[in-house]
Amino acid sequence: MKRLVAGVFVGGASSRMGQPKGLLPAPSGGSLVERTLAMCRDLGADVVLLGARPEYESLGVTVLADRFVGIGPLAGVESLLRLAATDGAVALTCPCDMPYLPAALLVRLLESAPEAQAVAVRRADGRVEPLLARYDAARCLAPITARAEGAARGESGAVWRALVDLGAAYLDVTEGDEDALSDWDTPEDVLSRSRP
């Protein structure tokens, strides 16, 4: 079985939230990022943080520096794949702001389309969750690096576009699973999307 390396995105500016989203209290206890890291560890993953934010240093988790600055989350994907490709590992990317993301969905993502070089989660309405994806690191590193180099020159750095380039497969979630993919981007989201 291949080694699993999970990268949790924490590098966003959180400008709409006004504070680092991953440090918000998770409904189940701890912070959102701690919850996500624990789920990934429970899957047997080595975990890293994607995006350098000093607020997360106290977690004691390795932070991968972006080789490409200013291109958004694609830089984090590229850094994670570079780390994971050294021994042919599988790479899993997760956002830090999904308070109800179930571990079972991550298991399904890891098991889905084993022959595909990349798999991302797709909502019932067809929208893709590009930061919730699995990559065969060795096969995906060169195309993702090329996309990141292009983004550094001003081309699109959208992760969803990189997934299209890779011919990614998609794990479709049903409408009943949509709540599991809700994220907290604003204080209003925390209030309106919190479960009783």
N, C-alpha and C positions, 0 to 999 in steps of 0.2 A: 504494500500500500504506500502511495506517495505521501510525503510529508505535506502538511497543510500549514500555510502561513496566512493569517488573517490581518488585514489592514483596516483600521477604523478611522474614518475621515473626521478630523477635528480642526482643520485649518481654515474653515470659513470665517468670514468677518463677523457673523452673527449680528449684523447691523440692525436688522428688523427686530431681533429679540432684545438687543441692548446688553447682552451678556453671553458668555460662551454657552451654547445650547447643551453641549455634552455634560456640563456641570449642573444642569437643572436636576432637581430631585425626581427620580423615577418613581412611578406609582408603587412599584414593588419594593422600594427601599434603595438606598445608595443613590448614585447619580446615573444619568442616562448612559454615559460612557462606561461607567463601571459595570452596568448591567450588560451592555453589548460585549465588552471584553470578557466577562464571565461566561456568556453564552458561547463565544468563540473558543475559549479555553476548554469548556465542557465538550466541545467537538474534537478536542485533541490538537487544536491549532496553537502554533507559536503566534503571539500577537504583537503587533506594532501599531503605533499611531501615525497617521498620514496627515502632515501639516504641522508646522512648528508654531505652537502657541504656548507661551510660558505658563499660562494658567493650568496646563495639564502636567507640568513637570513633577508635581508631588505624587502622581500615580505610580512612578517608578517603572514606566513602560518605555521601551525603546521608541524613539521618535525618528522616523525616516525623513531625512532632509530631501527636499525637491531638487533635482538636478536642473529642472526648467522652472524658472521663476515667472510668475505672472500669467500662467496659462490655466489656472484653475485646477479642478480635481484630476484632470488628466495627468498632471505632474505627479500626483500621489500614486495613481495607477502605475505609471512608468517606474517609479521608485520601488514600489512593492514587487512588480514583476522582475526587476533587476535583482532584487534580493532573493526572490523565490526561484529564479531560473538557475541559480548556481548549482543546485542539486536536483533540478527537474521537479520541484514542488508544485502543488496546486495552490493558487492564490485566491483568496476570498476577500471581497471588499464589502464593507458595511458602513452605512451612515451612522452617526452617533445620536441622531435626533428622532428615532422611531421608538417611542416608549412601549408599544405593544407588539413589537416584532417577536414572533414566537420562534423558539429554537427549532421547532418542527419544520418551519419554512426554510431555515438554513440547511437542515438535513436534506430536504427535498431539492434544494438548489445544488447541493453537492452531488446528489445522486442522479440528477436529471441530465439527459443527453450526454452520457459519458464519452462519446466519440467527438463531441463538439469541442473546439478550442476555447470557446467562451459561451457562457450562458448567463442571461440576465433575467430578472423578474419583470413580468409584464402584467399590468392591471387588466381587469375585465373590460375596461373601455379602450384598451389598446395602448395606453401610455406605458412607456418603459421606465423602470426605476434603474437608471444606469449605474448608480453607486452601490447597488445591491446585485453583485455579479460574482461569477466564478471564472477563473482563467487557468488554462494550461500555460504556466509561466514561460516555459521554454519555447513553445510555439507562438506565443503572443508578444513576446518582448520586442522583436525586431519591428513588426508593424506598429506597435504602440509607440515605440521610440521614434519611428518615422513620423507618425502623426504629431507627437510632441514637438519634434524639430520643426515641423510645419507650423504648428501653433506659435512657436517662438518667433517665427517669421511673419506672423499675422494671419495665418490660415486658421480655419476652425479648430478649436481645441475641445469641442464638445465630446464628452465620453460616449454619448449615444451614437454619435457619428463614427467613433472608433469601433464600437460594437458592430455597426453595420459593415464597416471595412473588414472586420474579422469573420463575417458571416455567422454571427452569434446565433445560437439557439435561444429560445425563450421558455421560461417556466411561467405558464399562465396561472394566475390566481383567480378564483371565483369572486363574485360580488360579496359573498359571505366572508371572504378573507380580506376585503378592502380595508377594514378597520385596523388590521394588523400592520398596514403600510402607512397609516397616518403619521405625519411628522409634525414636530413643533417648530415652527419658524418665527412665530410672533407670540407675545403674551396672550393675545386673543385666542390663538390656537391652543395654548395650555388650558385656558378656561373652557373653550367650546369642545375640545376633543378629549377631555379628561373623563374617564369612566367613574361612575359613582363608587 
